[in-house]
Amino acid sequence: MPTVEICGHLYNIRGEDSAETIRVLAGYVDQRMRQVAQQADTSDAGRLAILTALNIADDFYQTRKALERRGAEIAEQALELAETLDAATAGSNDDTVSANTTGTDGSG
C-alpha cells in the first residue's frame, strides 16, 4: 500500500493498480490541485478538491470526445481505403474472368 502526498497531506492508498501507477495518478492529482489552487479564490480543501475533480473530469471528457472524433475519422478512412481496394481489385478480377472465359471455350 503506497503512501502518496497530495497538497501536503499524506494518504495511504489501496487499489488494484500497481503502487507505481497509484503514485503516478496521485502525482497528477497533486499537480492539478496545485494548479487549481493558484487560480481559485478559495483555501477550503473541500472546494479545492471539487474544483480539481471538475477540471480532471473536463480533461477526461475532452480527451474522450477527441478520441471519438479520431475513431470516426479512422473509420471513414478505412471505408475509403476499402472502396479504393474494391475498385482496384474489381478491375483485375474482370481481366482474370475474361482471360479464363476466353481460354475455356477454345474460341479465343
BAFI-3210 file (N, C-alpha, C; in Angstrom, 3 decimals, decimal comma, padded with zeros to 6 digits):
// residues 108
n [1|2|3|4|5|6|7|8|9|10|11|12|13|14|15|16|17|18|19|20|21|22|23|24|25|26|27|28|29|30|31|32|33|34|35|36|37|38|39|40|41|42|43|44|45|46|47|48|49|50|51|52|53|54|55|56|57|58|59|60|61|62|63|64|65|66|67|68|69|70|71|72|73|74|75|76|77|78|79|80|81|82|83|84|85|86|87|88|89|90|91|92|93|94|95|96|97|98|99|100|101|102|103|104|105|106|107|108]
n.u [000,852|000,911|002,135|001,116|001,564|-000,547|-001,135|000,295|-000,649|-000,535|-001,456|-002,532|-002,924|-004,992|-005,403|-006,268|-004,422|-000,887|001,619|003,259|001,657|-000,399|001,049|001,775|-000,769|-001,611|000,322|-000,428|-002,962|-002,152|-000,590|-002,578|-004,303|-002,695|-002,375|-005,044|-005,437|-003,820|-005,277|-007,815|-010,199|-010,191|-009,412|-010,352|-010,191|-012,016|-013,598|-011,570|-010,835|-013,178|-013,262|-010,917|-011,547|-013,583|-012,087|-010,377|-012,298|-013,240|-010,929|-010,880|-013,342|-012,963|-010,791|-011,950|-013,935|-012,244|-010,958|-013,158|-013,846|-011,521|-011,628|-013,887|-012,893|-010,868|-012,410|-013,819|-011,698|-010,826|-013,041|-012,981|-010,518|-011,105|-013,064|-011,543|-009,724|-011,499|-012,397|-010,005|-009,322|-011,530|-011,243|-009,000|-010,038|-011,954|-010,318|-009,148|-011,346|-012,193|-009,952|-009,947|-012,410|-012,084|-010,105|-011,303|-013,375|-012,245|-012,416|-010,855]
n.v [-001,171|001,960|005,118|008,342|011,806|014,518|017,743|018,460|016,686|013,425|010,266|006,943|004,629|002,176|-000,138|-001,760|-001,348|-001,122|-000,089|001,859|002,910|004,016|005,969|007,608|008,492|009,833|011,813|013,247|014,185|015,748|017,688|018,879|019,855|021,763|023,533|024,393|025,536|027,785|029,351|029,466|031,043|030,288|028,746|026,579|023,182|021,218|022,498|023,059|020,471|019,658|021,491|020,727|018,083|018,576|019,847|017,747|015,939|017,369|017,303|014,558|014,264|015,937|014,610|012,120|012,896|013,797|011,403|009,934|011,455|011,062|008,308|008,123|009,437|007,639|005,379|006,331|006,757|004,128|002,987|004,410|003,495|000,770|000,886|001,907|-000,185|-002,239|-001,229|-001,255|-003,975|-005,010|-004,351|-005,923|-008,438|-008,604|-008,801|-011,267|-013,005|-012,645|-013,597|-016,247|-017,102|-016,811|-018,652|-021,123|-021,853|-022,222|-020,505|-018,281]
n.w [000,000|-001,134|000,076|-000,548|-001,410|-001,472|-002,107|000,217|002,121|003,496|002,225|002,556|000,128|-001,205|-003,818|-006,940|-008,899|-009,672|-007,268|-008,359|-010,428|-008,897|-007,556|-009,726|-010,582|-008,250|-008,217|-010,469|-009,665|-007,492|-008,828|-010,455|-008,470|-007,263|-009,396|-009,735|-007,245|-007,411|-009,119|-008,067|-005,912|-003,243|-000,118|001,004|001,476|000,668|-001,305|-003,094|-003,808|-005,124|-007,269|-008,538|-009,186|-011,044|-013,039|-013,803|-014,662|-016,853|-018,445|-018,990|-020,350|-022,618|-023,778|-024,315|-026,181|-028,240|-028,905|-029,804|-032,063|-033,551|-033,865|-035,504|-037,758|-038,492|-039,065|-041,267|-043,058|-043,312|-044,584|-047,010|-047,992|-048,244|-050,221|-052,330|-052,619|-053,305|-055,762|-057,201|-057,192|-058,461|-061,146|-061,809|-061,352|-063,385|-065,654|-065,144|-065,176|-067,810|-069,237|-068,417|-069,399|-072,159|-072,614|-072,040|-073,800|-076,247|-078,357|-078,487]
ca.u [000,000|001,786|001,777|001,300|001,326|-001,359|-001,274|000,875|-001,244|-000,156|-002,565|-002,239|-003,883|-005,112|-006,091|-005,905|-003,278|000,419|002,000|003,790|000,518|-001,071|001,908|001,650|-002,089|-001,598|001,138|-001,255|-003,966|-001,433|-000,242|-003,798|-004,814|-001,842|-002,738|-006,356|-005,268|-003,241|-006,291|-009,073|-010,325|-010,585|-008,393|-011,083|-009,705|-013,147|-013,913|-010,422|-010,938|-014,290|-012,821|-009,921|-012,278|-014,253|-011,058|-009,934|-013,427|-013,227|-009,820|-011,337|-014,415|-012,366|-009,984|-012,884|-014,510|-011,201|-010,777|-014,332|-013,699|-010,432|-012,142|-014,767|-012,018|-010,203|-013,425|-014,092|-010,523|-010,839|-014,080|-012,463|-009,476|-011,772|-013,702|-010,453|-009,223|-012,525|-012,371|-008,756|-009,368|-012,618|-010,655|-008,126|-010,902|-012,559|-009,298|-008,959|-012,536|-012,141|-008,901|-010,374|-013,533|-011,558|-009,299|-012,042|-014,264|-011,444|-012,657|-010,039]
ca.v [000,000|003,130|006,381|009,416|013,147|015,373|019,070|018,495|015,684|012,052|009,316|005,538|004,281|000,774|-000,257|-002,910|-000,993|-001,227|001,053|002,885|003,547|004,842|007,145|008,468|009,112|010,787|012,937|014,029|014,874|016,779|018,745|019,597|020,595|022,940|024,469|024,959|026,378|029,058|030,124|029,515|032,074|029,595|027,948|025,440|021,954|020,540|023,216|022,849|019,103|019,633|022,206|019,877|016,955|019,079|020,060|016,434|015,400|018,062|016,713|013,247|014,474|016,459|013,537|011,127|013,456|013,800|010,013|009,557|012,100|010,388|007,000|008,323|009,736|006,389|004,527|006,903|006,457|002,691|002,765|004,916|002,561|-000,464|001,167|002,013|-001,541|-002,964|-000,739|-001,714|-005,427|-005,317|-004,283|-007,078|-009,618|-008,631|-009,323|-012,684|-013,707|-012,568|-014,492|-017,624|-017,395|-016,958|-019,870|-022,361|-022,290|-022,514|-019,594|-017,099]
ca.w [000,000|-001,213|000,698|-001,511|-000,885|-002,326|-001,488|001,557|003,011|003,171|002,119|002,247|-000,915|-001,623|-005,095|-007,759|-009,729|-009,027|-006,439|-009,257|-011,087|-007,878|-007,339|-010,904|-010,511|-007,144|-008,663|-011,391|-008,854|-006,749|-009,780|-010,843|-007,311|-007,093|-010,467|-009,418|-006,057|-007,840|-009,846|-007,321|-004,884|-002,019|000,554|001,542|000,837|000,023|-002,551|-003,979|-004,321|-006,087|-008,473|-009,205|-009,781|-012,244|-014,055|-014,283|-015,427|-018,134|-019,206|-019,432|-021,323|-023,844|-024,363|-024,859|-027,407|-029,270|-029,328|-030,602|-033,377|-034,261|-034,236|-036,660|-038,895|-038,881|-039,693|-042,593|-043,889|-043,588|-045,588|-048,283|-048,450|-048,665|-051,514|-053,305|-052,828|-054,067|-057,143|-057,833|-057,400|-059,396|-062,481|-062,043|-061,408|-064,717|-066,560|-064,869|-065,659|-069,262|-069,719|-068,179|-070,287|-073,493|-072,692|-071,823|-074,876|-077,406|-079,449|-078,415]
c.u [000,905|001,229|002,096|001,025|000,557|-001,616|-000,822|000,300|-000,841|-001,382|-002,013|-003,329|-003,823|-005,839|-005,606|-004,693|-001,982|000,698|002,517|002,664|-000,212|-000,259|001,799|000,308|-002,153|-000,769|000,367|-002,301|-003,308|-001,107|-001,474|-004,359|-003,988|-002,135|-004,060|-006,235|-004,690|-004,291|-007,558|-009,022|-010,794|-009,387|-009,037|-010,707|-010,824|-013,515|-012,801|-010,473|-012,042|-013,885|-011,806|-010,595|-012,992|-013,258|-010,581|-011,048|-013,502|-012,110|-010,254|-012,375|-013,845|-011,533|-010,877|-013,517|-013,489|-010,958|-011,948|-014,253|-012,627|-010,874|-013,049|-013,943|-011,341|-011,185|-013,734|-012,926|-010,487|-011,876|-013,609|-011,395|-010,087|-012,440|-012,653|-009,904|-010,216|-012,507|-011,131|-008,797|-010,493|-012,092|-009,780|-008,927|-011,568|-011,580|-009,129|-010,140|-012,522|-011,112|-009,311|-011,483|-013,020|-010,815|-010,098|-012,900|-013,521|-011,607|-011,664|-008,658]
c.v [001,244|004,319|007,476|010,748|013,951|016,661|019,089|017,506|014,294|011,153|007,930|005,071|002,788|000,736|-001,482|-002,634|-001,128|000,027|002,191|003,626|004,469|006,102|008,131|009,204|010,165|012,018|013,835|014,833|016,010|017,974|019,576|020,403|021,859|023,986|025,167|025,908|027,741|029,963|030,349|030,603|031,433|028,872|026,721|024,179|021,206|021,191|023,022|021,463|019,000|020,330|021,385|018,693|017,391|019,329|018,739|015,779|016,063|017,533|015,377|013,386|014,951|015,398|012,478|011,623|013,442|012,385|009,533|010,169|011,388|008,998|007,083|008,626|008,462|005,457|005,015|006,614|004,985|002,358|003,231|003,984|001,258|-000,273|001,272|000,636|-002,367|-002,550|-001,243|-003,206|-005,821|-005,300|-005,486|-008,374|-009,732|-009,200|-010,821|-013,485|-013,741|-013,534|-015,944|-018,008|-017,653|-018,271|-021,139|-022,781|-022,534|-021,549|-018,439|-017,342]
c.w [000,000|-000,418|-000,303|-000,827|-001,923|-001,559|-000,028|002,543|002,543|003,199|001,832|001,294|-001,198|-002,940|-005,843|-008,634|-008,941|-008,202|-007,315|-009,962|-010,121|-007,607|-008,512|-010,872|-009,407|-007,504|-009,602|-010,622|-008,069|-007,648|-010,140|-009,676|-007,084|-008,178|-010,160|-008,230|-006,421|-008,488|-009,022|-006,250|-003,578|-001,417|001,200|000,767|000,106|-001,297|-003,574|-004,609|-005,372|-007,375|-009,260|-009,884|-011,052|-013,375|-014,642|-015,099|-016,795|-019,023|-019,816|-020,547|-022,658|-024,550|-024,999|-026,146|-028,542|-029,790|-030,174|-031,994|-034,192|-034,698|-035,450|-037,906|-039,401|-039,576|-041,103|-043,544|-044,257|-044,657|-046,959|-048,851|-048,946|-050,027|-052,623|-053,631|-053,633|-055,535|-057,872|-058,114|-058,338|-060,824|-062,765|-062,075|-062,772|-065,731|-066,385|-065,400|-067,180|-069,811|-069,534|-069,142|-071,700|-073,637|-072,606|-072,989|-076,186|-078,541|-079,470|-078,668]
res [m|p|t|v|e|i|c|g|h|l|y|n|i|r|g|e|d|s|a|e|t|i|r|v|l|a|g|y|v|d|q|r|m|r|q|v|a|q|q|a|d|t|s|d|a|g|r|l|a|i|l|t|a|l|n|i|a|d|d|f|y|q|t|r|k|a|l|e|r|r|g|a|e|i|a|e|q|a|l|e|l|a|e|t|l|d|a|a|t|a|g|s|n|d|d|t|v|s|a|n|t|t|g|t|d|g|s|g]
***
